[in-house]
Amino acid sequence: MLRIRWLGLAAIALGFLLGLVLPLPEATTANVGDTITVYMEPPTRSSGSSAFNTCGWHDECTESGNPGPALDWDAPADFGSPWYFRSWGYTSRSPGNRLYGRGIPLVTQTGGTTCEIRTVWIAELTSGPLRAIPVYTHTTITNSTVFYLYARVYYGLYVSRQIGTTVNDNRANCTNTGSHVHEYDVPYGSTSYSRNGNYPTLDTCSYPEVPDGCHSYTNNDVNNYTRWFQWKEGQ
Amino acid sequence: MKITRFILVLGVLAVLGGGGFLAAKLVGNGIGTEAEQPGQVDEKLIQERQAAEREQPRFTGELLGMFIGPSEAAWPEKARTDQAQLVAGGCVGVPRSAAAALEFPRPLRLPAEYVAEEQQSATACSGNVTGLGWRYTATGANGIAANISISRAVAKALVYDVAADRVAVQSLGGRDAIFIRPITPDGLAQISYVVFPESFGVTEIQTFNLPEVGVLAVAEAVAEASK
């Protein structure tokens, strides 16, 4: 009996020492160096339907606007239409079907004389660094709960989550021509990014001035990604 | 029977060892501290701070001739009527040259770490020029990008849903200003505002993820440009 007691004490001491020396076992420790690629999808209308692109790659969708990182997406009905964080997550190697990150909805600009802007910070799951910053203008947040992001090899994993609704933010220093989401990204850190050149330019699609070049895109088709982010896990 | 006892002892040892391991992690990692590594995002910390702020009484009232409330419904009736009339005819982008009256009287010079973004059009609502803006980015709290929006616009009432204890009137860059500080000095994932009342309306600074010291540096530069 005494021997068992000593063994118990030794086990506690050994565990304590190992705990000080070894890193905490985490879900993706084995995945350090994996390449994660996140393909962002059009943020409006119900998943699987056709989202209408009302302005090609732009900074500002006006006659005097310039080419830039944003696409405008028509949100049907009136202000108050839902908008979504949508993405396909890919890992570079097995095992697939796993968590790779968190989506953190945040208010980045609100009230005052300017437009309403929201973001969803994409942060890596275990070590926690921020990896990507997709941004959504003319929106509010109705669900700020942090959500998990999944990835898989070859076929990817799709996430579609309603974050909020569109809003009429016509103000002294904000123009909004109707219920829509102005979607863009802020390049960040060592994360690579690319914007899908298959979407029209500002010259060919700046609804309603030049609507001919504007089209609908199935919003859960990975080929219709608006932009992708890519990084190596844990690095 | 011997094997059963052996397995039982092993199980007990594993539980005790595991407990020791976790105890060491609690000690070694300082769980419960609020330290953040560069680029790391602790969403629990962010959300706890914001939730605690939302529990506080909201600011509603007039300061330096500007009315601030958590919604337009909190504004005086005249401010609501003026706002409704301002946007009744819709707001559109117009060339910045049309908004010369809203330009800063002196050059706007932010410290070098603030990077200017593409300048957008001025805004006209119901046919009248109403706003002109500037946007900057910087490395903000925790090494993560910060956004800075500066706006000179026709407005005497603003919707800011903020805790009353974040709001103060103070002199910034030699001008009286309304300063709505970040929830915590690091500004992590938080919005902050500075308001300078103007004869035409307001010069407004809005920042996201910028530490308080950065907000004050931007405010000093804006005050200098707007004198």
Contacts between the chains, C-beta under 8 A, distances in Angstrom:
chain1	res1	chain2	res2	distance
A	4	B	9	6.2
A	4	B	12	7.9
A	7	B	9	7.1
A	7	B	13	6.1
A	8	B	12	6.6
A	8	B	13	6.5
A	8	B	16	5.2
A	11	B	13	4.2
A	11	B	14	7.6
A	11	B	16	4.5
A	11	B	17	4.2
A	11	B	20	7.1
A	12	B	16	4.9
A	12	B	17	6.6
A	12	B	19	6.7
A	12	B	20	4.1
A	13	B	20	6.7
A	14	B	17	5.9
A	14	B	20	7.1
A	15	B	16	6.9
A	15	B	17	3.5
A	15	B	18	6.1
A	15	B	19	6.7
A	15	B	20	3.0
A	15	B	21	4.2
A	15	B	23	7.9
A	15	B	24	7.2
A	16	B	20	3.9
A	16	B	21	7.0
A	16	B	23	6.1
A	16	B	24	4.6
A	17	B	20	8.0
A	17	B	24	7.3
A	18	B	17	7.8
A	18	B	20	8.0
A	18	B	21	5.8
A	18	B	24	7.4
A	19	B	20	6.4
A	19	B	21	3.9
A	19	B	22	6.8
A	19	B	23	6.8
A	19	B	24	2.7
A	19	B	25	5.1
A	19	B	28	6.8
A	20	B	24	4.7
A	20	B	27	7.7
A	20	B	28	5.3
A	24	B	25	5.6
A	24	B	29	7.3
A	59	B	118	5.0
A	59	B	120	7.1
A	60	B	93	6.4
A	60	B	118	7.9
A	60	B	120	4.8
A	60	B	121	6.1
A	62	B	92	7.4
A	62	B	93	3.8
A	62	B	121	5.4
A	63	B	93	7.8
A	64	B	93	6.8
A	64	B	95	5.6
A	64	B	121	5.6
A	65	B	93	7.3
A	65	B	121	7.2
A	66	B	118	6.1
A	68	B	118	6.8
A	102	B	41	7.8
A	102	B	43	6.4
A	104	B	41	6.5
A	104	B	43	4.8
A	104	B	46	7.2
A	104	B	189	8.0
A	106	B	46	7.7
A	106	B	189	5.4
A	107	B	191	6.5
A	108	B	147	6.1
A	108	B	191	7.3
A	108	B	208	4.3
A	108	B	209	7.8
A	109	B	147	7.0
A	109	B	149	6.1
A	109	B	191	7.1
A	109	B	206	5.8
A	109	B	208	6.4
A	110	B	159	8.0
A	110	B	161	7.6
A	110	B	191	6.6
A	111	B	158	6.2
A	111	B	159	4.2
A	111	B	160	4.8
A	111	B	161	6.7
A	111	B	193	7.9
A	112	B	151	6.9
A	112	B	155	7.9
A	112	B	158	5.2
A	112	B	159	7.1
A	112	B	160	6.8
A	112	B	193	6.7
A	112	B	204	5.1
A	112	B	206	5.7
A	113	B	131	5.8
A	113	B	151	4.7
A	113	B	153	3.9
A	113	B	155	5.1
A	113	B	158	7.2
A	113	B	201	8.0
A	113	B	202	6.7
A	113	B	204	5.5
A	114	B	131	7.9
A	114	B	133	6.5
A	114	B	149	5.4
A	114	B	151	5.2
A	114	B	204	7.6
A	114	B	206	6.4
A	121	B	41	6.1
A	121	B	189	7.6
A	123	B	40	7.9
A	123	B	41	4.1
A	123	B	43	7.3
A	127	B	40	7.1
A	128	B	37	7.7
A	128	B	40	4.3
A	128	B	41	5.5
A	128	B	42	6.8
A	129	B	37	7.8
A	129	B	39	4.1
A	129	B	40	5.5
A	129	B	41	7.1
A	130	B	39	5.6
A	130	B	40	7.6
A	130	B	41	5.1
A	130	B	144	5.4
A	133	B	145	6.5
A	144	B	47	7.5
A	146	B	43	4.9
A	146	B	47	7.4
A	170	B	87	4.5
A	170	B	90	6.4
A	170	B	91	4.4
A	170	B	125	6.9
A	171	B	87	6.8
A	171	B	91	6.9
A	171	B	123	7.8
A	171	B	125	7.8
A	171	B	131	7.5
A	171	B	153	7.7
A	171	B	155	7.8
A	172	B	86	6.6
A	172	B	91	7.7
A	172	B	123	6.4
A	172	B	125	6.4
A	172	B	130	4.1
A	172	B	131	4.3
A	172	B	151	7.8
A	172	B	153	3.7
A	172	B	154	5.0
A	172	B	155	5.0
A	172	B	201	7.1
A	173	B	123	5.0
A	173	B	130	7.0
A	173	B	131	2.9
A	173	B	132	7.1
A	173	B	133	5.2
A	173	B	151	4.5
A	173	B	152	8.0
A	173	B	153	4.5
A	174	B	91	6.6
A	174	B	123	6.6
A	174	B	131	7.6
A	175	B	91	4.5
A	175	B	92	5.4
A	175	B	93	5.2
A	175	B	121	7.9
A	175	B	123	5.6
A	176	B	91	7.1
A	177	B	90	7.6
A	177	B	92	7.8
A	186	B	137	7.4
A	186	B	145	5.5
A	186	B	147	7.9
A	188	B	144	7.4
A	188	B	145	5.8
A	189	B	39	6.4
